[in-house]
Amino acid sequence: MTLRTTGSGSLRGRLLLAPMFGLQLRLSLGLVRTSMMVQCWEHVPFFVAPLKAIVSMSAILPKRFVRGRFTVALSLAAVLLTRNEEIHLERVLLLLRKLGARVYVVDSYSSDRTVEIAQKLGAAILQNRFVNYSKQFQWALDNHQITEDWILRIDADEVLEDDLIDEIKNRLPRLPRSTVGINLKRKHVFMGRWVRYGGRYPLVLLRIWRNGYGRIEDRWMDEHMIVCGGDTVTFSGGFADHNLNDLTFFIEKHNQYATREALDALNQRLHLFPRDHARLGSPASRQAALKRWVKETIYNRIPFTVSAFAYFIWRYLFQLGFLDGKTGLIYHFLQGFWYRFLVGAKILELESAVAGMSSKDDICRELSKLTGRELVQPSARAPLAGTS
C-alpha cells in the first residue's frame, strides 16, 4: 500500500497515521516508566525491604473485589446438631451457603431424610448417640476437624435473615484480634407470627466465636457458650427461631425440656454431680447471666404453684405480652405458665421418688430410670486459648 504525502492526500495520510504514532508514543512512555520503577524498586535501601515484601505478598492474600473495594474473605464454620430435621434442614443449609460458611453436622441417627439432605448440600457429617445438647455440641467441636477462623452455633430451625448475613460478611473479617465473640439478637416466631413482647425480644445470645476461644457449658438445660481471652460485640441483623412443626411438636418438645430443667434444678439442690459454674457476665451475654441469677436464686425458691402464675402475669401484663394478640396469648400461656408449672411439678415428682435415698449413685440411677436420661459425669474440657 502506497500513502500519498503531497497535495490533498497529505492531510488524509497524517490523519490516518496520527493515532498509530500516538499509540506508539504512549506505549514507549509506559515502558520507560515501568523500567524506571523496576530499577528504583531494585535499589531501594535495605530498611524499605519489609514494605517491598508486604506489597509482594498482598497479591496472594485471600481477598475479593466487591463494589469497588477489596474485602478479606470470610473464614466461618457453622456447627449444627440434627435429629429428624428434614423439615428445616434444607432451609438453613441454603442460608449458610449464602453466607459462605462451611457446615459441620452431628446427627443423632435420624430416621428421616436428614442425612441425605445434609450430604446433598455438602455438609461434613458425623453421627453420635445423643445424651444432652451440651455434650453433643462439645463432641462436635472436639471431633470435627474445624480449621476456620470463626465458629457459628446454629440450630436447624433457626433462620439468618439477609441483613444479618450481610453484616457477618462485612464486619466479621475486619474485627480486631481482641474481639473473640459475637452476640446475636434472636426473635421467636410462633404459629407464623413474631412474638415481639413479653420479654421475648431481643434474646441476646453468644453464637459466634473465634476458633479455640469458646466452649459450651456442661449443663442439662439452658446451656450457653463461654468465651475467654477477649471482648464480645453484638450484631443487630435479623436472627429468628422459626420452627415449622405443629403445636403438638411444641408441647412434646417442651415436655422434654421440662425433664432436663428438672434434672438441672435437682442437681443444684442435691449436688449430685459436678456443675459448670462458668461466669456468663463478661464477655458473654449479660442478659443470659442476669436471667439465670434471677431463676436460680429467687424463682426456684418460690413454690411453683405461685411462681408459675406470677411469672405469666409478669410477662403477659407488665411486659406487654397481650400486645402479641391471640397467637401471643397461646404462646405466653404455654411457655410462660404451663411450661414453668410443668417444670415445678416434675421437680416435685422426682424429689419424692428419691426422698429416702442418701447415696448419690443410687439417686442418679433412680433418676435415670425415671427420666430415661443418662446421668453421666461431665467430660474433661480442653483448655481455651488465652487460659492456663
Protein Blocks (a to p, Z undefined) as FASTA:
>chain_A
ZZdfehjllmmmmmmmmmmmmmmmmmmmmmmmmmmmmmmmmmgcfklmmmmmmmmmmmmp
ccddeehiacdddddddddddehillmmmmmmmmmmmnopacddddehiablmlmmmmmn
opacdddddfbfmlmmmmmmmmpccfbfbdcdddfkbccdfklmmmmmmmmmmpcfklcb
dcddddddeehiacfbgolaccdddfbdcehiaccdddfbhpacddehiacdddfbdcdd
ddfbdfklmmmmmmmmmmmmmmmmmmmmnomaccdfbdfkbccdfklmmmmmmmmmmmmm
pcfklmmmmmmmmmmmmnommmnojmlmmmmmmmmmmmmmmmmmmmmmmmmmmmmpcbfk
lmmmmmmmmnopacdddddddddehiZZ
